[in-house]
């Protein structure tokens, strides 16, 4: 009779040998796992010209000048739904009647049409207003669009506070569409001189500046005209 320990060891060896043979046999069959080759080494960012001295000029407080109190407009309970968007824009036109550039700038023909919105509503360039909480204060802000010559659109955003309105954004461009994504206002703009591309800018509330600032800007390749159905979504206005 063989000792029990020797028999157990022999049985264990046979089991291991059988497992090795089974694995070896599987490796030759179609569909078995195969090596994908060596993994490339990860390369981190490399700083160029590390010896350059830091800039001495302080950063510009971009967007600080974009905020402005709208004169003569009262907002009961800080509810922007209670104000007339046309009246808001008219108040700004009257406060800056001859301004043609900057955040208050309007074409003269646009300013005249805004003043005539009451008597000629069909030609009024102030678009239907939209409402969205863009600042995260739990209340809606007022979003206004203004049609201008040369396919340009002015986009303005107003914050209700202390019983009145503060304009926290104003920009003018050849807008393709304006979209809301969360608390971001995204403008798609045609790129002048670069066919087949467009600019997309996300404007976001900045608590420190108390203003909407362009926080993300990109140039996007789009399908050129005449090459098939466009994949660009329809304008939001």
Secondary structure, 3 states (H helix, E strand, C coil): CCCHHHHHHHHHHHHHHHHHHHHHHHHCCCCCCCCCCCCCCCCCCCCCCCCCCCCCCCCCCCCHHHCEECCCCCCHHHCHHHCCHHHHHHHHHHHCCCCCCCCCCCCHHHHHHHHCCCCCHHHCCECCCEEECCCCCCCCEEEEEEEECCCEEEEEEEEEECCEEEEEEEEEECEEEEEEECCEEEEEEECCCCCCEEEEEEEEEECCCCEEEEEEEEEEECCCCCCCCCCCCCCCC
